[in-house]
Each structure stands twice: as structure tokens, then as C-alpha cells.
Amino acid sequence: MNEKPENLNENVNSKTITVKTAKGSLTLEVYPKLMPVTVGNFEKLAGAGFYNGLVFHRVEDWVIQGGDPLGNGCGGPGWTIPLEIAPDLKNRRGALAMARSSHPDSAGSQFYILKSDATWLDGQYAVFGKVIEGMDVVDKIKAGDKIISVE
């Protein structure tokens, strides 16, 4: 999981984000130059403490999803961002991406992390990073587990 996504230039700038959960910590690598709107939105929310105390409301065998202040998959921050796509960032195990409704420009605060490849999502969802440490934690998360903090 430590290699750059396929076809990604080694010179692409990245930042790391730590997500502390009830099951342990994750280290995420995000790509602000490739996905400036999406990463900027995520960092803004994290910096404001928006994610602290929220839960992973959706957990399936292939994905975990969190970032909804209502805890039911229907909430957001009060705004949406346009869909950004970086063709080299794919929906593979460990990918970090924005969740959204059926409208492409409806992402706000909800995000997902893939537990297995989901190639059918490529080109439709804003993948903006990946897990570089803690996939064992991702695999342990259950619906209702808390996000303690995102830093």
C-alpha cells in the first residue's frame, strides 16, 4: 500500500492525514495538486473539527463510509463541491474518495474508503487519496464506530 497509485508521477505532492477511530488510527495520503477542490474541502472540514465524533454509518464487505453529521447517509456540511476526477486515481482497495448522491456535483462531507477494488466507480467519484497505514483498522470497522478525530 505504500507505492503511489499506478501511473502517478513520483513528483506529485502529497500530504498525510491521520484519522483516529474507535478501532485504531489510519494514515491517509492525499493529493492536493491533483484534487485541489476535494482535498481543500476535506482539510477545511477536518480543521474545523467537523468529523470529530461522527460515525461510520455505512459498512459493507467492500466499503466503509463516514462523514455524515446525521449518521444516516443523508447529511452534509451545508454545501456541495463539484466532481473532480484525476484519471490516475482509481477506486482500488485503500482508496479514499468522496461519497455523493446520484448528482455528480453533490459531494460535501461524506467520504468512503474501499476495502476491496470497486472499478465500476472509476471516473464517477472523486478519489483524492489512499490509506498508507492502517488497512487492518479499516477492515475492523463496524457500522456505528466513531471517528475520534481527523488531523
C-alpha positions in Angstrom: 0.0 0.0 0.0 3.0 2.4 0.2 3.5 2.8 -3.6 2.0 5.7 -5.5 -1.2 4.9 -7.4 -0.4 3.4 -10.8 0.9 5.9 -13.4 1.3 8.6 -10.7 4.4 10.6 -11.1 6.8 10.4 -8.1 6.9 14.3 -8.1 3.2 14.6 -7.3 2.9 16.4 -4.0 1.1 14.7 -1.2 0.1 15.4 2.4 -0.7 12.9 5.1 -3.8 13.0 7.3 -4.3 11.0 10.5 -7.8 9.6 11.2 -8.2 8.3 14.8 -11.1 5.9 15.1 -12.6 3.7 17.8 -10.7 0.8 16.3 -7.3 2.5 15.8 -5.6 5.0 13.6 -5.3 5.4 9.8 -2.7 7.4 7.9 -4.1 8.8 4.7 -2.1 10.2 1.8 -4.0 12.9 -0.2 -3.1 14.7 -3.4 -3.9 18.5 -3.2 -2.3 19.4 -6.6 -4.3 16.7 -8.5 -7.5 17.2 -6.5 -7.4 20.8 -5.1 -11.1 21.4 -4.5 -11.7 18.0 -3.0 -8.6 18.0 -0.7 -9.2 21.6 0.2 -12.8 20.8 1.3 -11.7 17.8 3.3 -8.9 19.7 5.0 -11.3 22.6 5.8 -13.8 20.2 7.4 -11.1 18.4 9.3 -9.5 21.6 10.5 -12.9 22.8 11.9 -13.3 19.6 13.8 -16.4 18.7 11.7 -15.6 14.9 11.6 -14.8 14.6 15.3 -17.3 12.3 17.0 -19.1 11.3 13.8 -19.6 7.6 12.9 -19.1 5.3 10.1 -22.7 4.9 9.1 -22.2 2.5 6.1 -20.1 -0.5 6.4 -20.2 -3.3 3.8 -17.9 -6.0 2.8 -16.3 -3.7 0.2 -16.5 -0.2 1.7 -16.7 1.9 4.8 -18.4 5.4 4.7 -18.5 8.2 7.2 -18.6 12.0 7.5 -22.4 12.4 7.8 -23.4 14.6 10.7 -26.9 13.0 10.7 -25.4 9.5 10.8 -27.8 8.1 8.2 -26.2 8.9 4.9 -28.3 11.9 4.2 -26.4 14.8 5.9 -23.6 17.1 4.9 -21.8 20.3 5.8 -24.4 22.7 4.2 -22.6 22.9 0.8 -21.5 20.8 -2.1 -18.4 20.7 -4.3 -18.0 19.9 -8.0 -16.9 16.5 -9.0 -13.1 16.3 -9.7 -11.6 13.4 -11.4 -7.9 12.5 -11.7 -7.7 9.6 -14.2 -4.7 8.1 -12.4 -6.5 7.9 -9.1 -8.6 4.7 -9.2 -11.1 3.0 -6.9 -8.9 0.3 -5.6 -8.5 -1.3 -2.1 -7.4 1.5 0.3 -8.7 4.4 -1.9 -10.1 7.4 -0.2 -12.9 9.2 -2.1 -15.9 11.4 -1.7 -19.4 9.9 -1.4 -22.2 11.7 -3.2 -25.8 11.3 -4.3 -26.8 10.5 -7.9 -25.9 14.0 -8.9 -22.1 14.2 -9.8 -21.7 17.6 -8.0 -23.3 16.6 -4.7 -20.4 15.6 -2.5 -20.0 17.6 0.7 -18.5 15.9 3.7 -19.2 12.2 3.3 -16.2 10.0 2.3 -15.5 6.4 1.7 -12.5 4.0 2.0 -12.5 0.9 -0.1 -12.0 -2.5 1.5 -11.7 -4.1 -2.0 -11.4 -2.8 -5.6 -14.5 -1.1 -7.0 -13.5 -0.5 -10.6 -17.2 0.3 -11.6 -16.8 3.5 -9.6 -13.8 4.8 -11.7 -14.5 8.2 -13.3 -17.7 8.8 -11.3 -16.4 9.6 -7.8 -13.6 11.9 -6.6 -10.8 9.6 -5.4 -8.4 12.0 -3.7 -6.1 9.8 -1.6 -5.4 6.4 -0.1 -4.7 4.6 3.1 -0.9 4.2 3.6 -1.1 2.8 7.1 -4.0 1.1 8.9 -5.9 -1.0 6.4 -6.1 -3.6 9.2 -8.1 -0.9 11.1 -10.3 -0.2 8.1 -11.1 -4.0 7.9 -12.2 -4.0 11.6 -14.6 -1.0 11.4 -18.2 -1.7 12.0 -21.3 0.4 11.4 -21.6 2.9 14.3 -17.9 3.0 15.1 -16.7 6.6 15.9 -14.3 8.9 14.1 -12.5 10.4 17.1 -10.5 13.0 15.1 -9.2 13.8 11.7 -5.9 15.8 11.8 
